[in-house]
Amino acid sequence: MIKTSDIKDAIIAKLKAKYPTYPVVCRQVSGQLPTAPFFAIHFVSSQTIPDGFAWQRRTKRVNVMYFPAKEIDTKEGDAFAVADVLENNVFKNGIEVQDRFFTFLNTDIEIIDFVLHYSFQFEFSNIFDDIIDPLQQMPLMENLEIKLTVKTTEGDGIFDIIEKTEED
C-alpha cells in the first residue's frame, strides 16, 4: 500500500539526486525557513474513493515549490531554469514509489512572486493487505475439476465436446 510518506520520500530522492545541496522542506515550518535556494513539497489535495471490497482509488496532487537564492539579480530567470530542469530532467521519465512507477501526463508550471510552483498528480489504486491476506489463508469451500476432451472435424473448424465430468 502506497502512503503519502512514500510519495514524499520518492520526490525528495529525485530532487536530492539533481540538487544535493538544496534543503527540501516537507512540512509546515514555523519560524525560520532554510536559506534560499530550497525546495518545499506541498500536498495540495488528496482524494480516496472506495472501489469494491478491498480496493481504493487514490489521487494526490503535489506542488513542488522552488525558492531561488536572494542574491541572484534575475530571480525569475533562475526559477525558469529550474522549471526546465524539473520538467526535462528530474521528472521527465517519471518517478518510482515502492513497487510502482508513475509517469505524469499533465504537469503545471507557474511562477508567482519569483517562486516556482511545479505541480503534478499521482493516480493509483491500493489494496487493503489486512483484508486480503486473511482471505488468502481461508480453506477452499469446494474443489472443482472439469476434464474436457475435444474432437475436431477436419476442415470445418467446429469443436465437439465428447466428455465432460465434474468432481467434488
NORQUIPE-V246654 format. One record per backbone hydrogen bond with DSSP energy under -1.0 kcal/mol. NH is the residue of the N-H (numbers start at 0). CO is the residue of the C=O. E is the energy in kcal/mol with one decimal. If there is no record, write none. Layout:
# NORQUIPE-V246654
((NH/CO/E) (NH/CO/E))
This chain:
# NORQUIPE-V246654
((6/2/-1.6) (7/3/-2.5) (8/4/-2.4) (9/5/-2.0) (10/6/-2.2) (11/7/-2.5) (12/8/-2.2) (13/9/-2.0) (14/10/-2.5) (15/11/-3.0) (16/12/-1.7) (17/13/-1.1) (18/14/-3.2) (21/18/-1.2) (24/38/-3.0) (37/66/-1.6) (38/22/-2.7) (39/64/-2.4) (40/24/-2.9) (41/62/-2.6) (43/41/-1.0) (43/60/-1.5) (44/60/-1.0) (46/58/-2.7) (48/56/-3.1) (50/54/-2.3) (55/125/-2.1) (56/48/-3.0) (57/123/-3.7) (58/46/-2.4) (59/121/-2.4) (60/44/-2.5) (61/119/-3.1) (62/41/-3.0) (63/117/-3.2) (64/39/-3.4) (65/115/-2.1) (66/37/-3.0) (74/72/-1.1) (77/73/-1.6) (78/74/-2.2) (79/75/-2.3) (80/76/-2.2) (81/77/-2.2) (82/78/-2.2) (83/79/-2.1) (84/80/-1.8) (85/81/-2.8) (86/82/-2.4) (87/83/-2.9) (88/84/-1.6) (89/84/-2.1) (90/85/-2.7) (94/101/-2.5) (96/99/-2.3) (99/96/-2.2) (101/94/-3.2) (107/118/-2.4) (109/116/-2.0) (111/114/-2.5) (114/111/-2.0) (115/65/-2.0) (116/109/-3.2) (117/63/-2.9) (118/107/-2.8) (119/61/-2.0) (121/59/-3.1) (123/57/-2.4) (125/55/-2.8) (127/53/-2.6) (128/126/-1.1) (130/127/-1.4) (131/127/-2.1) (132/128/-2.5) (134/130/-1.1) (135/131/-2.1) (136/132/-1.1) (150/159/-1.7) (152/157/-1.1) (155/152/-1.1) (156/152/-1.0) (159/150/-2.0) (161/148/-1.8) (166/144/-1.0))
